[in-house]
Amino acid sequence: MKIYSKFCTILKSTASFNERHFVDKMKIKVKAGDGGKGCVCYYRDRIVVTGAPDGGDGGKGGDIYLKASEQIYDLSIIRKPHLFGINGKQGMKLKCNGKTGSDIKVNVPLGTLVYELKSDDTKELIADLDEQNKECLVAKGGAGGKGNARNIGIREVQLGQQGQEKDIFLEVKTLADIGLVGFPNAGKSTFLAAASRALPKIADYPFTTLNPMVGKVRFVDNMEMTIADIPGLIEEAHNDKGLGHEFLRHIERCRLLLYVLDGQAGNIEEQLQILKSEIKEYNEKILEKPYLVCVNKADLIKQEFDYMMISAKHGQNVGQLLLKCKYQIEKIRNEMLMNKQKDRENEKSYQLKRQQLEKELFGSTGRSN
């Protein structure tokens, strides 16, 4: 029992550590590697007296990439506010080209938006890392200087080009299948702990959850779905009451919303309307998403409601609710696949029509000069 209690203590401390250090916005400076300088030299020996051009080219500077990973949940993995690429090596004699600088790939959470900060305080979207292992080139390395072995006319050493230097702003918008929405102390974290292996902080006081937490559910048929728990909403949150509603950006991309209502608080319909009105104040488009409603703490109340009654603490009806969510998620995924297939078919038909039109206009030999 002592070993088990120590293990639970370690798990709790790890969960609280992750919660304290959650970072979902970050500004970093990136500088790709510079190209190596070329070499100007001449080869001479007892046979070649006049000297032949013999200098190698400089190596290219290393690029900097950002790569999406579902194993990371926040940006705290980036310890420093700047990233420097590796410079290319200098060209050498005997036609030896300089070594190319190695590329740097930094893992970021799935759902990270990458912006480039401009000089006029505006930002431009570079990439949306919304797929596993998707990469984004944020800074390109400089080309190496030319040596006189391949460019005989060069008489002076050419320096390599400088690598790109940018100010990058990273913003994480959690990618999850289901987003939990509810008042503080409604039992969202308890439901997440009961449904997945996540270790959210659970306590009997409001605003226990200060940062989003994501858990993964796997079914017998190996179907997986993710659930995102966000801090509780209260009335007038859009006026910065409580924790405000800025964290609602983490459910903007959720495919399904699950409203978790507190059965002990009463006025179930009023709770639902308040939550919807606060979401509307933030972004009306979120309300267009499909949703389910459940009433938690069914073990403490006798009244029956029209929505599914669950007890996240004791696991009552949690499995049935997950199966309902699974059915909805599978339906949404199938619709997305159908839409992608339609887009591909439309693209193919467009390309065929374009080729036919080009043949009619320019003939079978191709375009005329």
Secondary structure, 3 states (H helix, E strand, C coil): CHHHHHHHHHHHHHHHHHHHCCCCEEEEEEECCCCCCCCCCEECCCCCCCCEECCCCCCCCCCEEEEEECCCCCHHHCCCCEEECCCCCCCECCCECCCCCCCEEEEEECCEEEEEECCCCCEEEEEEECCCCCEEEEECCCCCCCCCCCCCCCCCCCCCCCCCEEEEEEEECCCCCEEEEECCCCCHHHHHHHHCCCCCCCCCCCCCCCCCEEEEEECCCCCEEEEEECCCCCCCHHHCCCCCCHHHHHHCCCCEEEEEEECCCCCHHHHHHHHHHHHHHHCHHHHHCCEEEEEECHHHCCCCCCCEECECCCCECHHHHHHHHHHHHHHHHHHHHHHHHHHHHHHHHHHHHHHHHHHHHHCCCCCCC
